Amino acid sequence: MSEKLGRGAILLMVAAAAILMITMGIRQSMGLYIAPIIDSTHVGYAAMSFAMAVGQLMWGLAQPTFGALADRYGAYRTLLAGALMMAVGSALTPFATNEYALIATIGMLTAAGAGAGSFGVLIGVVANRVPAHRRSVASGFVNAGGSLGQFVFAPLNQWLITSISWMGAMWSMAVAALATIPLARAMTRTPEPQSPGVAAQVASTLSLRQQISIAARDRSYWCLHAGFFTCGFHIAFLVTHLPGEVKLCSLPAAVAASSISIIGLANVAGSLWAGWAGGVYRMKYLLFFNYLSRAAIIALYLAAPKTAVTFYLLAAALGFTWLATVPPTAGLIGKLFGVRYLATLFGLTVFTHQIGAFFGAWLGGIALVKFGDYNWMWYADMALAVFAAFINLPIRESKPQAAAQPA
């Protein structure tokens, strides 16, 4: 097996990163639309938060669903369906005038389409086509694409909302979603997968149902789920309600857009670092320190004066850890069960991630309506971060072929 990635594998990684840049960039900028949509439709803040929370849950549900479809019918068809759903959902959102219509567009169509073109399918395809010792680096590279999307699309959306209204901005995002179609075609024209290792050979003898059954009996797999639940809670709360927090501090909306952009830029570095570190250090320790650092960062934020600089520093610090949990989580699943059904097994952990995201987005709105601020959400964030750090320590990093055998 070659020590270096071939041209085909590099093109595959670039195409996958570009797709994730678009889908994640659009999705992670949705918090910027909350205020203008409320002003236009007059739905309540709690109702809008619930629609956004449904979107978090739907995005997570799409991961294992479309991951299984990609395992069965191929990545291109799956990515094509996702692009069309995301484009239609974005195009119809300006015509939504009540809570239920917003749930159907932002909460279901757009979110499900973004989920089809996200981690579960993309990392599953990449992991199957690069050498085992390069998978962590490849996952980090693809993950960085999503972070770059947040850096690019947050200020772009803010500029479009200001320049051509939120409706025009949303229609622009529909066009951007269609750009993933030629990228998906380019990605699926890459060379055939690498020769399978031992784990892949064992996994290939199992059906998807058998592999899921084995994973469901594995304590380490459930520890990954628990940690990812917390990760989802953190990310959804912050990306959905950071504009609201900035507004409470009497700072301009541009501070929120800049902060979201900084999160994305910092996470490019965090994702690449996590991808590299996953090939050097034990991945469960990377997850431990990642989650524990979030608790410390939030505590420092709460103690600091609420200025624009404070928000930028918060964004940079949290951004470095933002999606840096993805490469080690996907890498551990590959170690435990092989990569044959990685799109589905990792997709299931992303679904758990999005259950946490549902509560992070929804409860943030409830907290603001009930208490007038987000303080209790920040406290919950810290407590969950400490829990997630320690729940990852019992994970075993045994040889894949041992993990793949039925108990």
N, C-alpha and C positions, 0 to 999 in steps of 0.2 A: 504494500500500500504506500502510495507516495506520501512523503513528509509534507509536501506543499499542496495547497488547494489548486486544482486545475482551473483553466479559464472558464469552463462551463459552470463549475461550482461557484466561482466568484460572480458570474453574471446572474446565477440563480439568487445568490444572497443579495445582490444589489436590487434586483427586481422585487424580491420579497420585502426588503427594507423600504423601497419606494411605495409599495402598496400600503404597508403599515403606516408610513408617513402620512398618506392621504386619509386613510380611515381613522387613525388615531387623532390626527390633527383636527379633523372635522368634529369628531366626537368629544374630544377634550376641550373644545372651545364653546360647547353648548351653554355653559354657565353665563357667558357674555350675552346670551339672548334672553335670559330670564326677565330682566327689567323691561326691555323694550316690548317683549311679548305681553307682559302683564299690563303695561301702559296701553297697548293696542287692543287687547281682548278683555281686560278688566277681570281676568280670573284672579283668585286669591293667591298669595304667596305659598301657602300650604298646599293648595291644589297644584300649583306649578311645580313645587318640589316633589309632589307625588308622581306627576308625569315624568319628571326627570329620574325619579327613583325606579319607576317601571322600566325606563330605558336602561338603567344599570342592570336590572334583573334580566331583561330580554337579551341584552348583549352577552351576559353570562350564559344564558340558556342556549344561545346560538352557538357557543363554542363547541360543546360536545356534540350537538346536533349536526352542525356543518362539518365538524371533524370526522364524524362517522360517515357522513355522505362523501367526504373527500377520500376516506379510506376505501370506500366501496365503488364510487363512480368517477373518481379523479378530481384533482384540484381545480382544473380550469372551469369545469361546469359549476363547481361550488362557488368559486370566486366570481364568475359571471353572474350567477343568481344574486349574490350578495351586492355586487355593484348596482344592479338594476333596482333592488329593493331600497338601497340607500339613496339612490338618485330620486326614485319616486317619492319616498318618504320626505326628503328635503324639499322637493318641488311642491308637495301638497301642504306642508306646514303653514305657509302664509295664508292658506284658505281655512285653517282651523280657527274656530271662533269660541270654543269652549273647552273645558277640561277633558272631556271624553275624546274630542277630535285631536287634541294635543297628545293624549295617551296613545291614540292610534298611529299618529305620524311620528312624532319624536320618540315616544315611548316604545313603539313596536316596530314599524317599518324601518326607520332610519337606524335604530339600534341593532336590530337583527341583521340588517345588511352590513353594518360595520363589524359585527361579530363574525360574519362569514369571512371577511377579509382581515382577520386579526390573528392573534398568537396561535390558536389551536391549529388552524390549517397551515399557516405559513411556516411556523417552526417545525411542525410535523413533516412537511415536505423537505425542508432544508436538512433536518436531522437524518432523514433517510438517504440523502445524497452527498453527504460529506463524511470523511473518515471519523471514526469514533473519537480520536484524540483531538479533533478540531470542532466538535459539536458545541462545546461551551463557548468558544470564540465566535462561531457562526451564529449562535443564538443571541449573543451579546450584540453582534453587528446588526442583525435584523431588528432587535429590540431598540437599538439606537435610532433606527429609522422612525419608529413611533415617537420617540422623544424629539427628534428633529421636526417632526410634523407639528408637535405642540408649539415649538419655538417659532415656526413659520406661520401657522394658521391662527394663533391667538392674536397677534397684532394685525394680521390680514383681515380677520373677521371684524375686529374693532374698527379698522379703517373703513371696511365696506359698510358696516352698520351706520357709521357716521356719515359716509358719503352718499350711499344709495338706499338707505333705510335697511331695517332688519329683514324685510321681505326680499329685497334685491340681493342682500348678502346670502340668504338662504337658497335662493335660486342659483347663485354662483356656486354654492357648495354642491348642489345637485349636478352641475356640470363637472366639477372636480371629481365627484365620485365615479363618473363614467370614464375618467382617465385611468382607472385601475384595470380596465378591460384589456387594453393592449399590453400592459405590464404583466397581467396574468398569463396572456398568451406567450409572452417572452419567457416567463418563468417555467412554463410547462414544456418548453422546447429544449430544456437543458438535458445533458446526458442521463443515461439510466443510473439508478442508485448504485452506490459502492457495493462491493462484495460484502455480504453480511458477516458479522462476527458471530460469536457463539450465542450471545443473547438473542440476536435476531433470528438465528436458525431455530432456537428453541421456541421463540415466540411465533414463528411462522407455522408451527404445527398446531397452534391454538386458534380457536375461533375467537371473534371479538367478545362474545358472551363469556367464554371461558376466561379470557384475559381480565375482563372486568370483574368477574367473580373472584379471581386470585387477588387482584388489587384491593377489592373490598374487604378481604380478610387480613390485609397487611396493615399493622399499626403505624408503620412509618408513612404509608400513603395518607392515612388520616391525619397524622401530624402536619403534613404538608397542607392538607385542606384547612386545618385550624389556623395555621399561620397566614394562609392566603385570604381567609375570611377577614382577618384583621387588616391586611394590606388593602383590600377592597374598601373597607370602612374608611380608612385614612384618605385614600385617593379620592373617592367619590365625595366625601364631605368637603375636602379642600377645593377640588375643581368646581364643585357646584356652588359652594357658599363663600368662597374667597371674595368674589365681588361684593357680596353682602357684608362681609367683615370689613372690607375696605371702606364701604359706604358708612358703616357705623362709626368708623374712626374719622369721618369727615374728610376723607381723601378723595381725589378725583378718580373716575372710572379707569383712566389710563394707567393708574398704579396697579389695578387688578390685572389688566391685559398684559402689562409689562411683567408682572410677577408670574403669571401663567407661562409666558414666553421664557422667562428665566428658568422656571422649573424644567421646561423641555430641554433647554440648552444644557443645563447642569446634568440632566439625566442622560444626555448623549455620552458624557464622560463617565457617569455612573454605570451605564449599561456596558460600555466597552471595558471598563475596569472589572465589572462582575464577570463578563465573559472570559477575560484573561485569567482572573483569579480562580475561576471554577476549574481551570486546568492545572492549578498549582496547589490550592488549599482544599480542605474538606468543605464541601458545599454547605453542610448544615451549620458550620461555624460562620460562614459568610452570612447566612440567614439570621443567625443569632445576633451578630453584631449590627447587622442592618436594622433589624427591628428595635434593638435596644437603643441605638443612636436616635431613632425617631422620638422616643420618649424624652430623651435629653434635649433634643432640639425644640420640642414643643414647650418644655418647661422653661427654657431660655426665652422663647418668644413671649410667653405669658408674663415674664418678669421685666421685659424690655418696654421702653416707651413706644407707642404705636405711631411710628413715622413711616414715610415711604421707604427709607433706607432699611428699617426693620423688616418690612415686608419683602424687600429684595433679598435680604440676607436669609430670611426664612425660606424663601423660594429656592435660593441656591443650595442651602443645606438639605432641605427635604428633597429637592430635585435630584440630588446625587443618589439618594436612596429610593427614589420614586418607583421606577420599574426595574431597579437592579435586583429585585427578588425573582424576576422571571428566568434569567439564565440558570441560576442554581436550582430553582424549583423544577424546571424542565429537564435539567441535567440529572437531577436525582431520580426523576421518574424514568428517564432513559437507562440509568444505572440499574434500577430495581427491576424493570420489566422489559428492557429492550425498546426499540424504536418502531416496531411494526405497527403498533396501535397508539403511538405517542400522541397523534392528533386528537384521539378520543380521550385518552387517560389524562393528558394535560388539559384538554378542554373541560373535563369534569372538575378539575381543581379551579379552573377559571370561573366555572359556574358558581362554586362556593365563594370565590373571590367576589363575585357580583352579588351574591346574597348579602355579604357584608356591605357592598357598595349600595345596595338598595336601602339598607338601614342608615348608612352614612348620609345619603342624599335626603332621605325622607325625614329622619329625626332632626337633621339640621334645621329644616323648615319648621318643624314642630317646636324645637327649642327657641327659635327666634320669636315665634308667635306667642309662646307661653311665658318666656322669661325676658324677652327683649334683647337678648344677646346670645352668643354661642359658647359661653364659658363652660357649661356642663358638657358640651360636645368635646371641647379641648381636654377636659379631665378624663372623659371616656377614652379619647384617643390615646392618652398616655398610659392608662391602665391596660388597654388592649395591646399596646406595643410591647409592654413588659411581658404580658402573657404569651404573645407570639414568639418573643425571643426564646423563652425557656421551653416552649412546647416543641421547638425544633431540635433541641439537644438530644432527645432519645432516638432520633432517626438513625437507622443503620445505613451504612454505605457499603453493603456487601457486594460481591461479584454478581453481575446481572444474571448469569445462568443459575445461580443459587436462588435468587429472588423469583425467578420465573417458574420454578417448580411448584406444583400444588402442594399445599400443606398436608 
